[in-house]
Amino acid sequence: MRRQKEHQQLSFGDGLIDPSLYQLDEELTEVDRLLSTEELIKPFEAVFDPVMGRPGTPVDVYLRMMYLKFRWRLSYEEVEREVRERIPWRHFCHLSLQESVPDSTTLIKLNQRFGDALIGDLNKKLVKHLVKTKAITPRKIRIDSTTVEAHISYPTDMGLIHQTVKTLTRSAASLGHKITNHVRATKKAVARLGASLKSKSKGRKQQLHKTLRAVAKLAAETVQQSRAVVDQLSNQCHPATVQVVERFKQQIALATQILQQTEQKLGGRTSIPHRIVSFHDPEAAVIRKGKLGKPNEFGRTLQIVQDDSGIILDMELHQGNPSDKTLLVPLVKRFKKRFGHAPAAIAADKGYYSADNLISLKHMKVPKVGIAKIGRLKPLERRRQKSKWFKGLQRFRCGIEATISILKRCFSLGDVLSRGSPHTKTWVAFSVFSYNLWKLAR
């Protein structure tokens, strides 16, 4: 696929339409100007061949459609339909009336082609451009973490085994081999589980364990037959099925881990490290943030760094739930490396506090650190936390809670529909990038 020219000329039919129909509002006009920055588009152009192959979707069309998707929380199919039907949106995406709109599958394939690393650099390029043009001067920052929930159903041992049996059976059938189908039996077991959880009988727990053992036995049989299929296909060594067989092997290995953790659960073990909560997103983890409404969340942890202008300067997605106090100093070091100086003030909640962090920030020449101490305060610490500048930083810190709320409610961060770490990183990167563009256009 080769690169296509970005800025399309208006067609003859466009000239017959009232120019007022093309008029963009203030937000889209400013976003269009920002997305025309060469620093944003150039890295994406390097992915395509300038001469060989058929013309691909222009990068500026792709970026503008992705902004519209995340700005108004649209699906890929919806953004395709809206751009096709709305003349101002067509004009915003640099598409004439005679040009076809890239379909939803094209946008998804471009996400996979560019990759999470290139898309993740979008926000870095934007912030670099803003600093270069002196639109922002990052000095005072606030840091916080939030949970990015995975697109999975609530995990249960019975549900995981049902996912395992269903996926392995389907994968074997796609390779032309039929194995014993236990999908119906495991589905009925999941239904019985839901009914038994509502009952108040004394032997409920014993019955649940008995059902789980029976279902685990069926899953073990499915895994055993799947291994036999893989051995048979490996001996054939057909080039067309190499990738499919490798994926099947990975599914079998994951199914084996799920059966092992089920055996540990039946053996009475309550705490299982690196527990798998989804067959389709095995890297999702159990995250406990101490919330009353959601004591357990399933997904990944996102660290956000924001300055006093409201622009998100940096973000980092982590597997599981690492301690915030271990991430503070690396985030500040990244800030210092990118902008050439340490922040003048840092605001964060108590989760980032530790004596070692305060010493490290002092050595990095950060003059003001607004992080409240956990536990009993000494007289000097009490005076420090009651000072005017410290209280000001604590009030400043509260603003990032509103930012996280807006990201989740208005920019699709609260309903991530991608599975797997690379796709989730792409989703988060576009969510934050769209938020920053919207913030600059206000």
N, C-alpha and C positions, 0 to 999 in steps of 0.2 A: 504494500500500500504506500502510495506516495502522498506528499503533502499537497493540499489544495490551497489556492490563494484565499486569504482571510476576508478581505473586505470586498463584498459583492456589489456590483453596480446595480442601480435600479433598472428594472425592465421597462418595456414600452407600456405595459398595462399599469405599472405603478404611477406613471405620469398622468394617467387619466383620472386618478382618485384625488379627492380633496386633500391637500397637504396637512390639514388639521387632524386628519385621522391617524397620521403617523406621529403626532406629537406625544412625547414622553413626559411623564411627570418628573418632578425634581429628583426623586430618588433614583429612578432608572437612568436619568440623564447623567447624574454623578457616577453611578455604578458603571455605566457605559464608558465614561471617561477613564475610570480607574482600571477597568479590564482591558483598555487599549494600551496599557503600559507594556513596553517591549520586554521588560525583565520578567513579566509573568508568562508571556506567550512563548518566548524563545526556547526554554527548556523542553516544552512539549513538541515544538517543531522538529527538534533533533531526533525524535523517535521515528519520524517518517522519512522515507527516502525522497529526495527532492525531484527525482526523475522517473524511477522505475515504479511499476505497479499502477493500479487504477486510482483515481483521485479519492481521497478520504474525506471525512467530515472536517471542515475547518476548525481549528482550535478555538477561535473566538466564539464560534457558534456553540461548541460543546461547553465552554466555560459559562456562557450566558444562560444556556438551558439548565445547567446544574445549579446556577444561582437561583433561577426562578423555582426550581424544584424544592430547594431547601428553604428559600425565603417564604414560600407559601405552603410548605408541607404537602407537596403533591407527590403522587406516585410517578414512576417513569411513564406509564401510559397516559396519565393525566397531563403531565407537562408537554408531552408530544401533541395531545389534542388541543390544549390551550394555545400553544404557539401556532398551530395550524389555523385556528379560528380567530385569534385576536391579531388585528393588523398592527397595533402598537408593539405587541410582544414580538411579532415577526421582524419589525423594524429594529427593535432592541437587539435581536439575535442576528442582525445583518443578513436577513433572508428576504429576497424579493417575493412577489406574489406568484411567480412562475417556478420558484425553486421548491423542491420537496423538503419537508421537515425531517430531520433524522429521527428514526423510530426509537422506541424504548430499548429494544435489544442492542441497537448501535451504541446508545449511551452506556449500557451495562458492559458491553465488550470493550469500549474505550476505557472505562474504569479499570478493567483487568489488564488492558494493554499498557496503560501508563503506570499502574502499580501504586501501592500505598506510599512508597518513598517519594516519588515525584509529586504526587498530589499533596503529600504532607508538607512539602517545601513551598507550596503556594502561599501559605500564611507567612512564612519566613521572608519570601520575596516581597510580599506586600508590605510587611513591617519595615524591611530594609529600604524600600522605596519611600515610605512615609518619613523615615528618619533622614534620608538623603535630601528630600524636598523640604525638610524642617516642618512637616505637618504635625509631627509629634516629637517631643523631647522626653524620652523615658527617664524618669528620676525616682519617683515614688511608686512602689509596686505593692500589690497585695496578692497573696497566694492562698489557694484553697483546693480541696480535692472533692470529687463527686464520683458516684457510681454510674457507669454506663451499663445498663442492664442488657443482657443478651436476649436475642429473640428465640426464647425456648419456653416450653411449658413448665409448670412447677414440677421439679424432679422428685420422683419416687423410685424405689428399687424395682417395683413391678413395672412402672412405665418405662424405665431404662431397658429392662429385659425385652419388653414388647418392641421398642425401637430397634434393638439389636436383631431380634428374630426377623422382623419385617424387612430390615435393610439387607441382611445377608441373603434372605430368600430371594429378594428382588434382584440383587446383584448376581447371584448364581443363575437366575433365569435369563438375565441379559447376556450372559456368556454361553447360553445354549445348554445349560445343565439344570436338571430338575432335582431338588432335594425335598425332603419331607417338610411339608408346609405346616408349621405350628402357629401361624399368625392368628388364626381364629381362636385357638385355645388360649393364647396369651391375651388376646383382646377381651375374651370373656373373663379372664382372671382379673384384669384391670377394672372391669365393670363390677365384679364381685367385691373388689377392694373398696370401691367407692361406697357400695351399699353397707359393707361391714363397718366402715368407719363411722357411720351414722348410728349404728346399734350400740347398746350399752350392756351387752352380755358379758359375763365374767370370763368366758373362754375366748374372747375376741382376739387377744394377742397371740395365743397358741394357734388359732385358726389361720391368722395372717401368716405366721411363720411356716405353717404347713403348706399353705398355698404358694408362698414364695419359693419354698424348696422344690415343689413340683414344677413350677414355671422355670426355675433355674436349671432343672434337669432337662427340660425341653430345649432350652437355649444351648446347653452344653452339647446336646445331640446335633443341633443346627451348626454349631461351630465345628464339630468333628466332621460332619459331612462337607462343610465348606472347605476345610483343609484338604479333604480328598479331591475336591474339584480343582483346587489350586495345584496340587501335585500332578493331576492328570494334564492340566493345561500347560504346566511348566515343561513337561516332557515333550509336548507338541512344538513348543517354541514358535508359535505363529507370530510374525511381526506386528500384525494388526491388533493383536490383543495384549501386547506387552504392558501398555500403560493401564489398561483396564484391570489386568491381573494384579499389577502392583497396587492399585487402589483397593482391590479386593483383599489383598494381604494386609493392608493397613487397617481395613475394617475388621478383619479377623483378630488382629492384635489388640485393637480397641475393645472388641467384644470379650476377649480373654481377660482384660483388666477389669471390665465391668463385672464379670462372673467372680473374679477374685475378691473384689470389694463386697459383693453380695454374700460370699461365704464368710467374710470377716464380720459382716453385719449379723448374720445368722449365728455366728459364734459368740456374739455378745459384745463385740467391740463397738463403741459409740463414736470414737474419734478416729477418722481415717484421713491421713494426710494426702493432699493432692487428689481428693475425691472427684471423680468424673460425674458431672451433673447433667450432661447431655451427650447423646451419641453423635449428634450432628454438629455440635460445637464443643468439643472435648476440652478446649482451653478455657472455657468459662469456669469461674470458681465461685464458691460461697463467700459472700462479703457481708460482714456484720459491722454496721455503723452505729449501733445503739439507738436506732429509730423505734419508736413505739408502734407506729403503723406498719413498718416493714422491718422486723428484726433480722430477717435474712433476705439478702438480695443476691442475684446470680449474674455475674458478668465480669467486668474489668473496672479498674480504678483510673480515673483521669485527673491529672494535675494541671491546674490552670494558673498562669501568671498574667496579671492585668495591671496596667498603669493608671494614673489618675485621669487620663483622657477617656478611659473606658475601652481602649483597644486591647485585645488579648494578644500579648507579646509572645507567649510561649505556651505549649501544651505537651503533655507526655502521657501516653497510655501504657498502663502497667498490668501485667497478669496478676490476678489475685488481689490481695489487700495488703501491700507493704506498709510499714509504719511511716507516717508522715514525717516524723523527726529524722528519718534516714534520707529523705529526699530533699530537704530544705537546702542544704549546702550545695549539692550538685546543681539545683536549679539556679542558685545565685551565681555559681561559677559559670554556667552557660550564659547568663545575662551579661556578666562581666566580659566574657569572651566575645559575645556578639556586638556589644555596644561600646566596648573599650573602657568602661569605668564601672565601678560598683554602684548599686542603687543608693540614693541618699537616704531612703527610709524604706523599711519593710514592715508590712502588717500581715499577721496570720493568726490563726486560732491556737488554742492550747495544745492541740495535737502535734504542733511543730516544735514545741518547747523542749529543750534539754540544755544543760549547762555547757556541754561540748559545742552545741550549735551557737550559743552566744559567744563563746570564745573564738570559734572559727570565723564568725561574722565580724568580730572585732579585728581579727588579724587581716581580714579582707577589706578593712577600712569602711565598714558600713556604719555611719554615725548614729542612726536611730533605728532601733529594732522594737517594734510594738507587738511583742508576743507575751501574753500573760503566763505567769508561772503556775505550775500545778502544785498544789499543796500549801503548806504554811509559809508565810512571807516573813522575811527578816525586815527590820526597820528600814534599811536602805532600799530594799526591793519594794516595800510598801510605799515609800515616798516616790520612788520611780514610777510605779504604776498609777499613782494619783496625780502625777504631773500633767500639765495641760497638753504637751505634745503627745504623751502616751495615750491619753483619752481620745485625742484627735485621730491618732492612727487606728485605734480600736473602732471608732465610728466609721473611718474610711474603709476598714476591713469588711464591715457589714455589707457594703455595696456589692461585693463579689457574689453574695448569696442571691441578690436580684439578677445578676448576670447569668448565673447557673440556671435560675428559674426560667429566664427568657430563652436560653438555649434549649431547654427541655420542652417548653410549651410552644415555642414559636419557630424553632429551627431544627426540629426533628431529632434532637439529641435524646429526648425522652422515649422515643419509639424507634430504636435502631432495628431495621429489618434485615440487616446483613448478618451472616454467620461466619465465624472464623476471625482470627486476629487481623489478617491483611485487609479483609473487606470491612471490618469494623473500623480500622484506622482510616480507611478511605472515607467512610461515612462521617466519622468525627471530624476529619480534616475539612470536609466541605461544609459541615455545620458551623464550625468556628470561622472559616473563611467567609461564609455568607453573612454571619453575624458582624464581622468586622467591616465588610462592605456596607451593610445596612447602617452601622453606627457612623461611618464616615459620611454617608449620604443624608443624615438627618440634619 
